[in-house]
Amino acid sequence: MPLIRPITDLRNTNRISKICHKSKEPVFITKNGYRDLVVMSMETYERQMALVEVYKKLV
């Protein structure tokens, strides 16, 4: 299940960082109830980019 947080949660960067590292998934940030940003740990980002490279080789 995706993690969704309001943009005001970005005020507490340490908390968001912990959430990203613990979940190992992207965290979706909403602004006024609408999707706005995606935040993720570097580990998650690198894993996502590795998957992109694998998919590119399959095409």
Residue frames as qw, qx, qy, qz and C-alpha x, y, z in Angstrom:
[[0.000, 0.890, 0.456, 0.000, 0.00, 0.00, 0.00],
 [0.425, 0.538, -0.046, 0.727, 1.49, 3.37, -0.95],
 [0.383, -0.502, -0.410, 0.658, 2.57, 5.76, 1.76],
 [0.123, 0.709, 0.329, 0.611, 0.84, 9.11, 1.36],
 [0.400, -0.486, -0.377, 0.680, 1.72, 12.16, 3.45],
 [0.153, 0.953, 0.260, 0.018, 0.64, 15.80, 3.32],
 [0.526, 0.622, -0.145, 0.561, 3.21, 18.37, 2.24],
 [0.347, -0.828, 0.207, -0.390, 3.24, 19.84, 5.76],
 [0.932, -0.328, 0.104, 0.115, 5.03, 16.65, 6.91],
 [0.725, 0.462, -0.100, 0.501, 8.07, 17.83, 4.95],
 [0.184, -0.874, 0.221, -0.392, 8.71, 20.33, 7.75],
 [0.689, -0.530, 0.488, -0.081, 10.04, 17.41, 9.76],
 [0.571, 0.595, -0.533, -0.189, 12.72, 16.15, 7.38],
 [0.086, -0.377, 0.897, -0.212, 14.11, 13.63, 9.86],
 [0.633, 0.145, 0.619, -0.442, 10.72, 11.95, 10.17],
 [0.747, 0.565, -0.076, -0.343, 10.24, 11.75, 6.41],
 [0.297, 0.605, -0.738, -0.024, 13.76, 10.38, 6.02],
 [0.321, -0.199, 0.874, -0.306, 13.07, 7.66, 8.59],
 [0.737, 0.345, 0.378, -0.441, 9.78, 6.77, 6.88],
 [0.630, 0.643, -0.350, -0.258, 11.52, 6.49, 3.48],
 [0.159, 0.509, -0.841, 0.096, 14.35, 4.31, 4.81],
 [0.450, -0.071, 0.792, -0.405, 12.07, 2.08, 6.89],
 [0.742, 0.410, 0.318, -0.425, 9.48, 1.49, 4.17],
 [0.390, -0.232, 0.711, 0.538, 12.01, 1.12, 1.32],
 [0.318, 0.608, 0.677, 0.266, 9.25, 2.50, -0.90],
 [0.115, 0.344, 0.145, 0.921, 8.51, 5.92, -2.40],
 [0.042, -0.541, -0.617, 0.571, 6.46, 8.27, -0.22],
 [0.144, 0.580, 0.513, 0.616, 3.82, 10.24, -2.08],
 [0.142, -0.319, -0.338, 0.874, 3.37, 13.86, -0.96],
 [0.101, 0.702, 0.640, 0.295, 0.06, 15.64, -1.44],
 [0.102, -0.099, -0.121, 0.982, -0.65, 19.36, -1.56],
 [0.471, 0.126, 0.105, -0.867, -4.22, 20.46, -0.87],
 [0.768, 0.125, 0.531, -0.335, -5.31, 16.85, -1.30],
 [0.780, 0.607, -0.091, -0.122, -3.73, 16.45, -4.75],
 [0.893, -0.086, 0.129, 0.423, -0.60, 14.53, -5.68],
 [0.082, 0.982, -0.157, -0.068, 2.44, 16.77, -5.86],
 [0.123, 0.725, -0.675, 0.053, 5.77, 15.03, -5.10],
 [0.971, -0.109, -0.211, 0.014, 7.41, 11.68, -4.56],
 [0.135, -0.785, 0.565, -0.216, 10.21, 11.28, -2.02],
 [0.988, -0.054, -0.146, 0.007, 12.38, 8.20, -1.61],
 [0.606, -0.649, 0.375, 0.266, 15.67, 7.10, -0.09],
 [0.214, 0.683, -0.604, -0.351, 18.76, 6.85, -2.26],
 [0.310, -0.141, 0.940, 0.015, 18.68, 3.07, -1.79],
 [0.539, 0.510, 0.621, -0.252, 15.16, 2.93, -3.22],
 [0.389, 0.813, -0.146, -0.408, 16.06, 5.29, -6.04],
 [0.011, 0.549, -0.793, -0.266, 19.09, 3.21, -7.03],
 [0.417, 0.110, 0.900, -0.072, 16.98, 0.03, -6.93],
 [0.527, 0.687, 0.363, -0.345, 14.36, 1.66, -9.17],
 [0.283, 0.786, -0.402, -0.375, 17.03, 2.82, -11.63],
 [0.210, -0.312, 0.914, 0.154, 18.54, -0.68, -11.75],
 [0.517, 0.387, 0.745, -0.168, 15.09, -2.04, -12.66],
 [0.441, 0.801, 0.005, -0.405, 14.79, 0.55, -15.43],
 [0.068, 0.628, -0.709, -0.314, 18.10, -0.65, -16.87],
 [0.368, 0.005, 0.930, 0.006, 16.91, -4.27, -16.80],
 [0.519, 0.621, 0.508, -0.296, 13.68, -3.31, -18.57],
 [0.286, 0.795, -0.298, -0.443, 15.61, -1.37, -21.21],
 [0.099, -0.411, 0.872, 0.246, 17.65, -4.47, -22.03],
 [0.446, 0.255, 0.848, -0.129, 14.49, -6.52, -22.47],
 [0.476, 0.742, 0.251, -0.399, 13.06, -4.18, -25.08]]
